[in-house]
Amino acid sequence: MKHVAVVGGGASGHLAAYFAALNGNRVVLFEKQKKLGRKLLATGNGRCNITNRNIALSNYHGRNPKFVLNVFSRFGLRETEHFFNNIGLPLVEENHGRMFPASFQASSVTGVLLYELKKLNVDIKTHRKVVKIGAVKGMFKIITAGKEEYSCQSVILSAGNCSYPQLGGTKVGIELVEELGHRIVEPFPAILPVNIPLKSVHRLQGVKWKSSIAVLCKGKIISSTEGELLFTGFGLSGTAALDISRSVNENIIKGKSPEIVIDFFPQYSYDELFELFQSIWADSNKKLSFSMTGIINSRIPEVVLGISGIDPDRRINELNIREKKEIVKIFKCFKLTPGKPRPFSEAVVAAGGVDVSEINPATMESRIVKNLFITGELLDIDGDSGGYNLQFAWSTGAIAGMSQ
């Protein structure tokens, strides 16, 4: 019987421990928090967005996103559904392919997974922070912050990355794998609100508006989406802002100067919007900002026009045709400059991690250290919001466990 240690009690750690124990190994699971799965409890607004029906390569990012194709060919969506059905957690589908437990409770997921681990006699050691892993003569020695020592023949590192530190996210896992000789792509926060330093924008705090939003770098579109945009006291949030945040932060960290372009009327072409504006400007004595009250949130025109250098209190009859066309263009192409990334504490996931060229995707075993396996958010793969990151966690954890 082989002794296997799993470090980290999140999504990938749960499945790693489950499948390793299912293979007849003696498994010990270390978790630095007082309970397993704290991040899991917070996913999907407490409903646990387990996976997504529409998984594709385009949903994943990192220096080598094609790594996920090899992973999912062994344990993908079908295997994930089968696993959860077998343990009494059937999945149901909601909008945009998002899949949840039929209970719509993250607590049911963590509860059933914990039951399964205990049924397989996994030795669960909570409140145990692993601070060092040493490899000596085909064995590993694990040392905790409390100076406890454990020996094992195989280690599965599922310690996660540094997003959501309030739920246990730290750089501990990154530091452990780095000490073991792995190359690290420096982590940065992904899927989080976007800073906009221009204080005039902050006056729109609390306003929500469905928009399309694009990120440009040197005039080229590098990311785009459409959805709800929420203005905050520091910038932009809502699903649209979260979708483009990764590309914004990545380029800022690289020293580039990305630009955010907002289309407040994505349902209209420029010509169609011009015709709409002409119709609302029929009463030429109205103030410009007030004239738009019937077609957009009433707080938006004053701020957007003011930032663009146009007096929102001008009367319609004072505008010439060139100025009117320019106003239409502003609402189809409103440009903002993002600031430095928000902190990891606001990030759903962290991009970056272990260079996946150093990992065998068929087993999740390190190509650097024999019998060391690395899973989940520790790897330089991150997915879009909508269940994609959890799917990668389940898949890599399961493969690592089955490889014991």
Secondary structure, 3 states (H helix, E strand, C coil): CCEEEEECCCHHHHHHHHHHHHCCCEEEEEECCCCCCHHHHHHHHHCCCCEECCCCHHHEECCCCCHHHHHHHHCCHHHHHHHHHHCCCCEEECHHHEEEECCCCHHHHHHHHHHHHHHCCCEEEECCCEEEEEEECCEEEEEECCCCEEEECEEEECCCCCCCHHHCCCCHHHHHHHHCCCCEEEEEEECCCEECCCHHHHHHCCCEEEEEEEEEECCEEEEEEEEEEEECCCEEEHHHHHHHHHHHHHHHHCCCCCEEEEECCCCCCHHHHHHHHHHHCCCCCCEHHHHCCCCCCCCHHHHHHHHCCCCCCCEHHHCCHHHHHHHHHHHHCEEECCCCCCCHHHCCEEEEEECHHHEECCCCEECCCCCEEECHHHECCEECCCCHHHHHHHHHHHHHHHCC
